[in-house]
Amino acid sequence: MNSLHQSGTVVLVHGAWADGSCWQEVLLPLRRQGLKVTCAPIPLTSLADDVAALHRVLERTTGPVVLAGHAYAGAVIGAASEDRVKALVYIAALAPDQGETVAEVFYRGDPHPDAPQLAPDAHGLIWMPEEGFRSAVAHKISQDQATIIAALQRPIALKCIQEKAPAPAWKTKPSWYLLAEEDRMISPQTQRFMAERMGAAIRSYQVDHTPMHTEPGVVVDVILEAVRETVWPTGVSVESVTSGLKH
């Protein structure tokens, strides 16, 4: 563990059809850099419910925080206005502006030919078909991995994508955006539109929709860049931060 960095917390927020375990390949490399790391469990029942759940997690932290959200969770971290939140990191994530819905930005571009057809069930919940994980959600993972994340999935409620977003924190806080060039769920063109609208630092990679599983090293790199720029003391070299980091 790098003794230079003993302050700061990274809060990782999962998206739809997932839980905190989706960050398992990212968590330990961040911990090795001396950061506190926690995965925020959000219920996926409505945008307001998910924002409230994130606030409860933030209440349990101390000191400066960097938030990282994947996919749908971009809308959730965007509602975090606490002063202690120093930066926002969007991992192939949705970033609605005030008054927009998640659905509006998600469906802004044409769907990929391999994207699954999604519809709510009788309970207002949207499930991902098992084949959708291998064809679109994480098309670069192994069949065994796809089977596991499909079995672990948690549905997202229709309310999550229909509620209008509040004023986003990315208008006042520094933000980073990992653009997934080979994303089959959220169009890369839509990702670039959102990232440029946010004024985010864009880091573009040839990765699929879920790089936490398939290319965790690049996810760690982008999060560490945000931490280095907003949380850690100035004057620390890039080499001292990333030396020994295992991707």
Residue frames relative to the residue before (quaternion, step in Angstrom):
aa qw qx qy qz dx dy dz
M 1.0000 0.0000 0.0000 0.0000 0.00 0.00 0.00
N 0.4321 -0.7044 0.5045 0.2503 3.59 -0.92 0.90
S 0.3383 -0.7870 0.4811 0.1864 3.58 -0.43 1.19
L 0.5256 0.6416 -0.4201 0.3682 3.60 1.23 -0.26
H 0.7879 0.2961 -0.1202 0.5263 3.56 1.10 -0.70
Q 0.1425 0.7998 -0.5662 0.1391 3.52 -0.20 1.28
S 0.6648 0.4626 -0.3087 0.4988 3.58 1.24 0.28
G 0.6672 0.5074 -0.3766 0.3943 3.49 -1.25 0.46
T 0.1439 -0.7711 0.6179 0.0538 3.51 -1.16 0.78
V 0.1777 -0.7373 0.6407 0.1198 3.52 -1.10 0.77
V 0.1259 -0.7698 0.6235 0.0532 3.56 -0.82 1.03
L 0.1803 -0.7991 0.5720 0.0409 3.53 -0.66 1.22
V 0.1082 -0.8166 0.5669 0.0127 3.58 -0.73 1.06
H 0.3427 -0.7661 0.5153 0.1735 3.56 -0.65 1.16
G 0.4420 -0.6858 0.5156 0.2616 3.52 -1.29 0.38
A 0.7731 -0.3054 0.2577 0.4926 3.54 -1.24 -0.54
W 0.8356 0.2154 -0.1767 0.4735 3.55 -1.30 0.51
A 0.6812 0.4457 -0.2676 0.5154 3.57 1.16 0.57
D 0.1730 -0.7266 0.6372 0.1898 3.51 -1.40 -0.08
G 0.7834 -0.3686 0.2194 0.4498 3.57 -1.26 -0.09
S 0.5558 0.6295 -0.3939 0.3737 3.58 1.17 -0.43
C 0.5292 0.6380 -0.4159 0.3741 3.61 1.18 -0.30
W 0.6809 0.4767 -0.2753 0.4830 3.59 1.27 -0.40
Q 0.3653 0.7905 -0.4600 0.1733 3.62 1.19 -0.01
E 0.6859 0.4657 -0.2948 0.4751 3.62 1.07 -0.60
V 0.6553 0.5011 -0.2929 0.4834 3.58 1.29 -0.23
L 0.6105 0.6291 -0.3398 0.3408 3.54 1.03 -0.87
L 0.7269 0.4562 -0.2698 0.4368 3.60 0.66 -1.04
P 0.6321 0.5107 -0.3627 0.4561 3.67 0.89 -0.67
L 0.6454 0.4947 -0.3292 0.4800 3.60 1.04 -0.64
R 0.6289 0.5306 -0.3289 0.4634 3.57 1.01 -0.78
R 0.6389 0.5426 -0.3332 0.4318 3.58 1.00 -0.77
Q 0.6599 0.4862 -0.3044 0.4853 3.56 1.23 -0.34
G 0.6196 -0.5910 0.3278 0.3993 3.58 1.26 0.28
L 0.5124 0.6485 -0.4140 0.3814 3.57 1.26 0.14
K 0.3934 -0.6216 0.6066 0.3016 3.50 -1.27 0.45
V 0.0562 -0.8042 0.5917 -0.0027 3.57 -0.95 0.85
T 0.0573 0.7788 -0.6233 0.0404 3.52 -0.99 0.87
C 0.3101 -0.7265 0.5846 0.1853 3.54 -1.17 0.65
A 0.3151 -0.7761 0.5202 0.1664 3.56 -0.59 1.15
P 0.2546 -0.7591 0.5754 0.1672 3.61 -0.70 1.01
I 0.0437 -0.7947 0.6054 0.0110 3.58 -0.58 1.10
P 0.5166 -0.7100 0.3904 0.2768 3.61 -0.92 0.88
L 0.2911 -0.7746 0.5092 0.2367 3.61 1.21 -0.44
T 0.4420 0.7016 -0.4426 0.3413 3.56 1.08 0.77
S 0.7437 -0.1639 0.0770 0.6435 3.57 1.24 -0.48
L 0.6288 -0.5248 0.3898 0.4209 3.58 -1.17 0.40
A 0.6516 0.5176 -0.3191 0.4536 3.60 0.94 -0.86
D 0.6452 0.5141 -0.3206 0.4654 3.60 0.97 -0.83
D 0.6789 0.5007 -0.2929 0.4502 3.56 0.93 -0.89
V 0.6248 0.5185 -0.3301 0.4814 3.58 1.06 -0.75
A 0.6479 0.5158 -0.3166 0.4625 3.59 0.96 -0.84
A 0.6407 0.5196 -0.3235 0.4636 3.59 1.02 -0.79
L 0.6398 0.5114 -0.3254 0.4724 3.58 1.00 -0.76
H 0.6284 0.5321 -0.3377 0.4560 3.60 0.97 -0.79
R 0.6432 0.5181 -0.3330 0.4549 3.60 0.99 -0.76
V 0.6347 0.5054 -0.3311 0.4818 3.57 1.05 -0.68
L 0.6508 0.5207 -0.3201 0.4503 3.59 0.93 -0.84
E 0.6028 0.5672 -0.3532 0.4360 3.58 1.09 -0.63
R 0.6776 0.4911 -0.2826 0.4688 3.58 1.17 -0.56
T 0.6311 0.5206 -0.3333 0.4687 3.60 1.25 -0.08
T 0.1904 -0.7419 0.6250 0.1506 3.53 -1.33 0.27
G 0.7801 0.3340 -0.2389 0.4719 3.54 -1.18 0.53
P 0.7483 -0.4036 0.2770 0.4478 3.56 -1.31 -0.15
V 0.1715 -0.7904 0.5867 0.0411 3.53 -1.10 0.83
V 0.1360 -0.7186 0.6730 0.1103 3.51 -1.24 0.68
L 0.2171 -0.7787 0.5799 0.1013 3.56 -0.85 1.02
A 0.0475 -0.7702 0.6353 0.0289 3.55 -1.04 0.84
G 0.0221 -0.8151 0.5784 -0.0262 3.56 -0.80 1.00
H 0.2683 -0.7608 0.5736 0.1421 3.54 -1.07 0.81
A 0.8719 0.0227 -0.0267 0.4885 3.55 -1.07 0.88
Y 0.8369 0.0683 -0.0201 0.5428 3.63 -0.61 -1.09
A 0.6306 0.5808 -0.3403 0.3863 3.59 0.99 -0.78
G 0.4766 0.6498 -0.4504 0.3844 3.59 1.21 -0.16
A 0.6399 0.5131 -0.3207 0.4738 3.57 1.06 -0.74
V 0.6516 0.5263 -0.3093 0.4503 3.57 1.09 -0.73
I 0.7025 0.4404 -0.2881 0.4792 3.61 0.79 -0.93
G 0.5824 0.5989 -0.3678 0.4084 3.58 1.16 -0.50
A 0.6736 0.4881 -0.2925 0.4716 3.57 1.22 -0.40
A 0.5282 0.6388 -0.4067 0.3841 3.60 1.27 0.06
S 0.0622 -0.8468 0.5280 -0.0159 3.55 -0.23 1.29
E 0.3877 0.7450 -0.4776 0.2579 3.61 1.23 -0.02
D 0.5540 -0.6343 0.4314 0.3236 3.57 -1.01 0.85
R 0.6455 0.5482 -0.3273 0.4191 3.60 1.06 -0.71
V 0.5773 0.5383 -0.3860 0.4774 3.58 1.23 -0.26
K 0.1773 -0.8486 0.4963 0.0453 3.54 -0.33 1.30
A 0.8088 0.0146 0.0168 0.5876 3.59 1.14 -0.50
L 0.2537 -0.7354 0.6125 0.1401 3.51 -1.31 0.53
V 0.0994 -0.7849 0.6106 0.0361 3.56 -0.94 0.93
Y 0.1628 -0.7996 0.5764 0.0447 3.55 -0.65 1.19
I 0.1308 -0.7870 0.6013 0.0441 3.56 -0.66 1.15
A 0.7746 -0.2725 0.1287 0.5561 3.57 -0.11 1.32
A 0.3754 0.7869 -0.3964 0.2875 3.53 1.09 0.85
L 0.4998 -0.6400 0.5090 0.2855 3.51 -1.33 0.46
A 0.0659 -0.8141 0.5767 -0.0177 3.56 -0.91 0.95
P 0.0666 -0.8239 0.5625 0.0198 3.59 0.29 1.21
D 0.4141 -0.6639 0.5644 0.2631 3.54 -1.19 0.63
Q 0.7122 -0.4328 0.3154 0.4539 3.57 -1.27 0.18
G 0.8113 0.2445 -0.2046 0.4901 3.56 -0.86 1.01
E 0.6031 0.5276 -0.3663 0.4731 3.58 1.24 -0.16
T 0.3410 -0.7023 0.5750 0.2447 3.54 -1.28 0.33
V 0.6402 -0.5008 0.4124 0.4115 3.53 -1.29 0.31
A 0.6386 0.5414 -0.3321 0.4346 3.57 0.95 -0.84
E 0.6402 0.5443 -0.3344 0.4267 3.59 0.96 -0.81
V 0.7187 0.4061 -0.2724 0.4942 3.59 0.88 -0.79
F 0.6104 0.5642 -0.3536 0.4290 3.59 1.05 -0.71
Y 0.7726 0.3373 -0.1694 0.5105 3.57 0.91 -0.92
R 0.3130 0.7799 -0.4919 0.2277 3.59 1.21 0.36
G 0.7797 0.2693 -0.1457 0.5461 3.59 0.98 -0.83
D 0.6447 -0.4979 0.3982 0.4218 3.54 -1.30 0.14
P 0.4916 -0.6701 0.4627 0.3085 3.61 -0.96 0.79
H 0.5458 -0.5799 0.4907 0.3537 3.53 -1.24 0.51
P 0.5950 -0.5934 0.3912 0.3752 3.64 -1.01 0.68
D 0.7280 0.4172 -0.2445 0.4859 3.61 1.09 -0.58
A 0.4439 0.6840 -0.4692 0.3390 3.58 1.24 0.10
P 0.4613 -0.7021 0.4616 0.2849 3.61 -0.90 0.83
Q 0.4663 -0.6243 0.5423 0.3141 3.52 -1.28 0.43
L 0.0968 -0.8278 0.5525 0.0045 3.58 -0.62 1.12
A 0.0909 0.7740 -0.6216 0.0794 3.55 -1.09 0.79
P 0.5114 -0.6533 0.4510 0.3290 3.61 -1.03 0.66
D 0.4388 -0.6604 0.5337 0.2940 3.55 -1.22 0.52
A 0.7690 -0.3705 0.2522 0.4558 3.56 -1.29 -0.14
H 0.6890 0.4648 -0.2672 0.4877 3.60 1.24 -0.39
G 0.5472 -0.6341 0.3897 0.3830 3.57 1.26 0.13
L 0.5443 0.6054 -0.3936 0.4269 3.58 1.23 0.47
I 0.2561 -0.7579 0.5844 0.1361 3.56 -1.04 0.84
W 0.1204 -0.7863 0.6052 0.0304 3.56 -0.68 1.16
M 0.3964 -0.6835 0.5558 0.2585 3.54 -1.19 0.57
P 0.4314 -0.6723 0.5234 0.2968 3.64 -0.76 0.91
E 0.6165 -0.5871 0.3664 0.3756 3.57 -1.00 0.79
E 0.6770 0.4995 -0.3086 0.4438 3.56 0.90 -0.85
G 0.5670 0.6243 -0.3732 0.3866 3.58 1.22 -0.44
F 0.6002 0.5618 -0.3701 0.4327 3.58 1.11 -0.56
R 0.7171 0.4411 -0.2528 0.4768 3.56 0.91 -0.91
S 0.7267 0.4487 -0.2559 0.4529 3.60 1.01 -0.69
A 0.8455 0.1520 -0.0333 0.5108 3.61 1.03 -0.66
V 0.6838 0.4964 -0.3188 0.4294 3.62 0.78 -0.92
A 0.7833 -0.0784 0.0914 0.6099 3.58 0.91 -0.92
H 0.0026 -0.8788 0.4772 0.0048 3.54 0.65 1.11
K 0.6499 0.5115 -0.3283 0.4562 3.61 1.24 -0.07
I 0.5550 0.5974 -0.4139 0.4048 3.60 1.20 0.03
S 0.6237 -0.5418 0.4054 0.3913 3.55 -1.30 0.26
Q 0.6518 -0.5055 0.3839 0.4150 3.55 -1.25 0.31
D 0.6361 0.5297 -0.3317 0.4524 3.59 0.99 -0.79
Q 0.6537 0.5027 -0.3126 0.4714 3.58 0.93 -0.86
A 0.6439 0.5227 -0.3218 0.4569 3.57 0.96 -0.84
T 0.6331 0.5324 -0.3251 0.4583 3.56 1.01 -0.79
I 0.6609 0.5117 -0.3056 0.4561 3.58 0.99 -0.85
I 0.7206 0.4325 -0.2872 0.4596 3.61 0.71 -0.95
A 0.5862 0.5523 -0.3744 0.4596 3.58 1.16 -0.48
A 0.6749 0.4903 -0.2934 0.4668 3.58 0.98 -0.83
L 0.7006 0.4691 -0.2581 0.4717 3.59 1.14 -0.67
Q 0.4438 0.7478 -0.4360 0.2319 3.58 1.21 -0.29
R 0.1836 -0.7293 0.6474 0.1237 3.51 -1.29 0.58
P 0.4347 -0.7249 0.4602 0.2716 3.60 -0.71 0.98
I 0.3370 -0.7062 0.5826 0.2198 3.52 -1.27 0.41
A 0.4265 -0.7097 0.5032 0.2473 3.55 -0.94 0.91
L 0.6126 -0.5680 0.4154 0.3600 3.53 -1.14 0.71
K 0.5914 0.5956 -0.3633 0.4044 3.60 1.07 -0.72
C 0.5942 0.5994 -0.3685 0.3896 3.59 1.05 -0.70
I 0.7740 0.3540 -0.1871 0.4905 3.55 0.94 -0.82
Q 0.6669 0.5067 -0.3020 0.4553 3.59 1.28 -0.11
E 0.5908 0.5703 -0.3754 0.4298 3.61 1.18 -0.40
K 0.4675 -0.6725 0.4992 0.2827 3.55 -1.06 0.79
A 0.4624 -0.7001 0.4810 0.2544 3.54 -0.98 0.90
P 0.4632 -0.6502 0.5184 0.3065 3.59 -1.15 0.59
A 0.7188 -0.3788 0.3199 0.4874 3.56 -1.30 -0.08
P 0.3561 -0.7867 0.4629 0.2003 3.62 -0.59 1.08
A 0.5201 -0.6547 0.4635 0.2933 3.53 -1.09 0.80
W 0.5683 0.6095 -0.4008 0.3806 3.62 1.11 -0.40
K 0.5601 0.5874 -0.4020 0.4239 3.60 1.21 -0.13
T 0.7859 0.2857 -0.1433 0.5293 3.59 1.20 -0.46
K 0.7258 0.3789 -0.2296 0.5262 3.62 1.23 -0.26
P 0.5611 -0.5849 0.4494 0.3757 3.60 -1.11 0.56
S 0.0557 -0.8091 0.5850 0.0065 3.57 -0.99 0.79
W 0.1985 -0.7374 0.6375 0.1022 3.49 -1.31 0.63
Y 0.1138 -0.7980 0.5895 0.0519 3.56 -1.09 0.68
L 0.2038 -0.7398 0.6318 0.1096 3.57 -0.78 1.12
L 0.1658 -0.8052 0.5671 0.0503 3.54 -0.37 1.29
A 0.2405 -0.7812 0.5662 0.1064 3.56 -0.65 1.17
E 0.3017 -0.8148 0.4715 0.1508 3.55 -0.18 1.32
E 0.7519 0.3493 -0.2030 0.5210 3.60 1.17 -0.52
D 0.2708 0.7887 -0.5020 0.2295 3.56 1.21 0.56
R 0.1827 -0.7877 0.5812 0.0915 3.57 -0.96 0.93
M 0.6334 0.5188 -0.3337 0.4672 3.58 1.28 0.00
I 0.7726 0.1214 -0.0534 0.6208 3.57 0.91 -0.95
S 0.4828 -0.7042 0.4377 0.2819 3.55 -0.53 1.17
P 0.5013 -0.6482 0.4742 0.3220 3.62 -0.89 0.82
Q 0.6105 0.5411 -0.3528 0.4583 3.59 1.10 -0.61
T 0.6416 0.4988 -0.3162 0.4894 3.57 1.04 -0.77
Q 0.6220 0.5349 -0.3418 0.4585 3.58 0.99 -0.77
R 0.6759 0.4830 -0.3047 0.4658 3.59 0.87 -0.88
F 0.6084 0.5479 -0.3520 0.4536 3.59 1.00 -0.76
M 0.6928 0.4716 -0.2826 0.4666 3.59 0.84 -0.98
A 0.6675 0.5139 -0.3067 0.4432 3.58 0.90 -0.93
E 0.6728 0.4772 -0.3005 0.4788 3.58 0.95 -0.82
R 0.6252 0.5312 -0.3383 0.4610 3.58 1.02 -0.72
M 0.6681 0.5040 -0.2843 0.4678 3.56 1.07 -0.75
G 0.3498 -0.7103 0.5206 0.3195 3.55 1.13 -0.65
A 0.3119 0.7835 -0.4810 0.2395 3.56 1.21 0.57
A 0.4848 -0.5701 0.5603 0.3551 3.51 -1.36 0.30
I 0.1974 -0.8216 0.5296 0.0744 3.57 -0.38 1.26
R 0.0418 -0.7648 0.6429 -0.0035 3.52 -0.91 1.03
S 0.1140 -0.8423 0.5268 -0.0004 3.56 -0.25 1.32
Y 0.0028 0.8026 -0.5936 0.0589 3.56 -0.85 1.04
Q 0.4674 -0.6425 0.5273 0.3012 3.56 -1.25 0.51
V 0.3390 0.7214 -0.5156 0.3144 3.54 0.39 1.31
D 0.5316 -0.6231 0.4684 0.3313 3.53 -1.30 0.32
H 0.7809 -0.3749 0.2343 0.4412 3.56 -1.30 -0.10
T 0.7900 0.2668 -0.1240 0.5379 3.60 1.08 -0.62
P 0.0264 -0.8549 0.5180 0.0081 3.60 0.51 1.14
M 0.4840 0.6414 -0.4549 0.3841 3.63 1.18 -0.18
H 0.6965 0.4302 -0.2581 0.5130 3.59 1.17 -0.64
T 0.8050 0.3655 -0.1524 0.4417 3.55 0.80 -1.05
E 0.7947 0.0556 -0.0290 0.6037 3.62 1.13 -0.58
P 0.0282 -0.8609 0.5072 0.0270 3.61 0.67 1.03
G 0.5717 0.6209 -0.3812 0.3773 3.58 1.10 -0.57
V 0.6787 0.4755 -0.3093 0.4664 3.58 0.92 -0.80
V 0.5970 0.5460 -0.3583 0.4660 3.58 1.13 -0.61
V 0.6446 0.5133 -0.3104 0.4740 3.56 0.95 -0.90
D 0.6455 0.5410 -0.3254 0.4298 3.58 0.90 -0.90
V 0.6893 0.4764 -0.2936 0.4602 3.58 0.85 -0.93
I 0.6432 0.5096 -0.3266 0.4690 3.59 0.97 -0.80
L 0.6641 0.5010 -0.3073 0.4622 3.59 0.93 -0.87
E 0.6006 0.5462 -0.3650 0.4558 3.59 1.06 -0.62
A 0.6585 0.5001 -0.3071 0.4712 3.57 0.95 -0.86
V 0.6426 0.5149 -0.3193 0.4691 3.58 0.99 -0.84
R 0.6678 0.5207 -0.3002 0.4390 3.54 0.87 -0.98
E 0.7139 0.4665 -0.2569 0.4547 3.59 0.96 -0.85
T 0.8207 0.2994 -0.1191 0.4719 3.60 1.00 -0.70
V 0.7700 0.3579 -0.1783 0.4973 3.60 1.16 -0.52
W 0.7398 0.4229 -0.2458 0.4621 3.56 0.75 -1.05
P 0.6445 -0.5366 0.3717 0.3981 3.60 -1.19 0.49
T 0.5209 -0.6172 0.4828 0.3385 3.55 -1.15 0.61
G 0.7177 0.4505 -0.3212 0.4229 3.51 -1.24 0.48
V 0.5498 0.5843 -0.4101 0.4336 3.60 1.25 -0.03
S 0.3970 -0.7453 0.4854 0.2265 3.57 -0.72 1.03
V 0.6131 -0.5418 0.4241 0.3883 3.53 -1.24 0.48
E 0.6393 0.5522 -0.3376 0.4153 3.57 0.95 -0.86
S 0.6777 0.5010 -0.3114 0.4391 3.59 0.94 -0.83
V 0.6390 0.5234 -0.3246 0.4608 3.55 1.19 -0.51
T 0.8094 0.3372 -0.1475 0.4576 3.55 0.74 -1.09
S 0.4648 0.6816 -0.4629 0.3241 3.59 1.18 -0.15
G 0.8134 0.2280 -0.1926 0.4994 3.52 -0.87 0.98
L 0.4737 0.6674 -0.4560 0.3496 3.61 1.25 -0.03
K 0.2177 -0.7779 0.5804 0.1029 3.54 -0.81 1.04
H 0.2576 -0.7651 0.5745 0.1349 3.57 -0.68 1.11
